[in-house]
Amino acid sequence: MIIKYTLQRLLMLIPVSLSISVVIFLVVHLLPGDPIDNLMRVGSSPEDRLAMTVKYGLDRTLVEQYLLWIRSILSGDFGEAIVLRRPVSALIRQNLPYSLTLGALAFAFSSIVGMIAGTVSAVAKNPIVEQVVKAFILLGSTVPSFWLALLMILLFSVTLGWFPVSGAKTWTALVLPVLTIGFGGVALVARVTRVALVEIARQDFVTLLHAKGLSRSTILFRHLLPHAFLPVVTILALRIGWILGGAVTVEFVFGRPGLGSLLIRALGQRDYPVVQGCLLMLALAVMLGTLIGDVAQAALDPRVREATT
């Protein structure tokens, strides 16, 4: 049953991917500016410009350019960067590991710390602890990541000198970017975990478990957390795409290599193939994250499978 559900969800990704590719292509090509402007030298003639335009196929209609792009992608070729003059697939392969490492660590940090903070907030009978966690959740939900990144650089790099300001040569260069991206996720996961635990704790079967004399720890770990995990899984799945999207600005602020830095640099140069390739990879990552979350939900709750199949 779960295999059938997964196949159905995979098939649904095909039309969604095509729709997203159309949107990406149109948005990139409707932006003001021209990549040929970055290739022309001072004194270049109109003939030189026309030759470059024809060379990269920019003289064709948008429909022709889109169909050629899609055909190339289906054959595993993302095209060649106009300004950087390298295969886009090679640029993505070079930068993707940095983004995946950063995203995976930020995801793990926000998941683990968020669930612990939410659990402590839900079960703590100490009002001070509860208020501190609530304030932490509110702060993490409202602080923009780029502002937090600049604040961390100022405090931990410039003032205290604990971590490098930028780069990716050592593991210490990962600490501040991971904390910056993960902080907002901690607040969100903690809030969902806390709400889920509080709601489940009010149900009748929990009262019955207390009446049977089970310890609070047994009720928490054996009965409350497994039930509370379902909404948390949904949030964590959505966080995969959010983390990769947030990494775009954070990578640029911390001067780290990655898809985000590559995308921003290519946007400045209007390098269409690179921008299209990076945006498509980020969109696919969001869709795969959502798919993983849906499959995990279906595996945990048969009602989700029955509602879809």
Secondary structure, 3 states (H helix, E strand, C coil): CHHHHHHHHHHHHHHHHHHHHHHHHHHHHHCCCCHHHHCCCCCCCHHHHHHHHHHCCCCCCHHHHHHHHHHHHHCCCCCECCCCCCEHHHHHHHHHHHHHHHHHHHHHHHHHHHHHHHHHHHHCCCHHHHHHHHHHHHHHHHCCHHHHHHHHHHHHHHHCCCCCCCCCCCCHHHHHHHHHHHHHHHHHHHHHHHHHHHHHHCCHHHHHHHHCCCCHHHHHHHHHHHHHHHHHHHHHHHHHHHHHHHHHHHHHHCCCCCHHHHHHHHHHHCCHHHHHHHHHHHHHHHHHHHHHHHHHHHHHCHHHHHHHC
